[in-house]
Amino acid sequence: QVRLVQSGGGLAQTGGSLRLSCVVSGNALTINKIGWYRQTPGKEREVVATITRDGNTWYRDSVKGRFAISSGNTLNEVYLQMNSLKVDDTAVYYCGYGGIHWGQGTQVTVSL
């Protein structure tokens, strides 16, 4: 049984930084790609950034140059460094893979 446990996040001011962490317990060797997603009330969950076992990364346009995803060698740990935060980054953030495995969610709130 694979379990994803998140930490980090919280409250930041516009222009500030936050870091999210996600630790995958169980057999992470089957994971080829893992990512960070976010969701706001009334909207669908959207992908923010992903990273593959080969280290290839992808970012949605709105976070390029501000957010950085990184991971351990086996994707058993994944991080999201969020810099130059904007109010629009406010959301519940989830780490996840396969479309069905998710962390518990972490609130990120950016104030003016």
Backbone torsions as a table, in degrees:
resi	resn	phi	psi	omega
1	GLN	NA	119.9	179.1
2	VAL	-90.9	135.8	179.6
3	ARG	-130.2	137.5	179.3
4	LEU	-112.2	122.1	-178.2
5	VAL	-119.6	121.5	-176.3
6	GLN	-98.9	155.2	171.8
7	SER	-150.1	166.4	-178.8
8	GLY	96.6	-164.0	-178.8
9	GLY	81.4	-160.7	179.8
10	GLY	117.9	-142.7	-173.9
11	LEU	-111.0	136.5	176.5
12	ALA	-143.9	158.4	174.6
13	GLN	-90.8	160.2	176.1
14	THR	-53.2	130.5	-177.9
15	GLY	91.1	-8.4	-179.5
16	GLY	-83.2	-173.7	-176.7
17	SER	-132.1	150.0	172.7
18	LEU	-143.8	157.9	178.8
19	ARG	-130.5	133.8	176.5
20	LEU	-110.2	143.7	177.3
21	SER	-127.3	149.5	178.3
22	CYS	-142.4	122.6	178.7
23	VAL	-110.3	128.9	-179.7
24	VAL	-100.4	117.9	176.6
25	SER	-98.9	153.3	-175.4
26	GLY	94.7	-160.2	-174.8
27	ASN	-84.6	98.7	179.7
28	ALA	-85.5	-3.9	-176.1
29	LEU	-67.3	-19.4	180.0
30	THR	-84.5	-6.0	-177.2
31	ILE	-87.1	122.8	177.9
32	ASN	-101.1	-24.3	179.2
33	LYS	-150.1	136.4	178.6
34	ILE	-137.3	155.1	-176.2
35	GLY	-152.1	176.6	173.0
36	TRP	-110.5	139.0	-178.4
37	TYR	-131.4	163.0	176.9
38	ARG	-144.6	155.9	-177.2
39	GLN	-145.9	136.7	173.9
40	THR	-115.4	157.8	-177.0
41	PRO	-54.6	131.0	176.9
42	GLY	82.9	-0.7	-179.2
43	LYS	-120.6	158.2	177.4
44	GLU	-74.8	155.1	175.9
45	ARG	-66.0	134.5	-179.1
46	GLU	-121.9	148.2	178.9
47	VAL	-77.7	137.4	179.6
48	VAL	-103.7	-48.8	-178.4
49	ALA	-159.7	148.7	176.5
50	THR	-134.8	158.6	176.6
51	ILE	-141.8	140.1	179.9
52	THR	-101.4	171.4	178.5
53	ARG	-61.9	-29.2	178.2
54	ASP	-79.2	-4.3	178.8
55	GLY	91.3	5.4	178.0
56	ASN	-74.7	135.8	-178.0
57	THR	-118.6	155.5	175.9
58	TRP	-140.2	141.2	178.4
59	TYR	-132.1	145.0	171.2
60	ARG	-71.0	152.1	-172.4
61	ASP	-55.3	-38.4	-172.7
62	SER	-69.2	-13.4	-179.0
63	VAL	-115.3	-3.6	-179.7
64	LYS	-57.8	134.4	-179.9
65	GLY	84.2	-10.3	-179.3
66	ARG	-115.8	-36.3	-177.7
67	PHE	-107.3	150.4	176.9
68	ALA	-138.6	125.9	177.6
69	ILE	-100.3	140.9	177.6
70	SER	-146.8	166.7	-177.0
71	SER	-156.2	169.3	170.2
72	GLY	-76.7	174.6	-175.2
73	ASN	-61.9	-32.6	-176.7
74	THR	-107.4	18.2	-178.7
75	LEU	60.0	21.6	178.2
76	ASN	-81.5	-11.9	173.1
77	GLU	-136.8	135.3	178.1
78	VAL	-137.6	140.8	-174.8
79	TYR	-127.3	154.6	173.3
80	LEU	-134.0	108.6	174.8
81	GLN	-88.9	121.0	-176.5
82	MET	-114.5	114.5	179.3
83	ASN	-115.7	165.5	179.1
84	SER	48.3	48.4	-174.4
85	LEU	-62.7	147.3	178.4
86	LYS	-121.3	159.4	177.9
87	VAL	-56.6	-36.3	-179.1
88	ASP	-66.9	-10.9	176.9
89	ASP	-81.4	-7.2	179.4
90	THR	-61.3	124.5	-177.3
91	ALA	-177.8	172.5	166.3
92	VAL	-91.1	125.7	-177.4
93	TYR	-102.9	138.5	-179.8
94	TYR	-127.3	139.3	163.8
95	CYS	-92.2	150.7	-177.5
96	GLY	-172.5	164.4	174.9
97	TYR	-152.3	156.9	177.0
98	GLY	68.2	2.9	179.8
99	GLY	76.0	-3.0	-177.1
100	ILE	-132.9	-11.5	-179.7
101	HIS	-108.5	122.1	-173.1
102	TRP	-135.2	148.9	168.0
103	GLY	-74.6	-179.0	-173.4
104	GLN	-80.7	-10.3	-179.3
105	GLY	92.5	142.2	-179.5
106	THR	-137.1	128.3	179.7
107	GLN	-77.6	130.1	171.2
108	VAL	-119.8	122.0	-179.3
109	THR	-123.8	124.2	179.6
110	VAL	-113.1	122.2	-178.4
111	SER	-106.8	161.1	179.6
112	LEU	-70.0	NA	NA
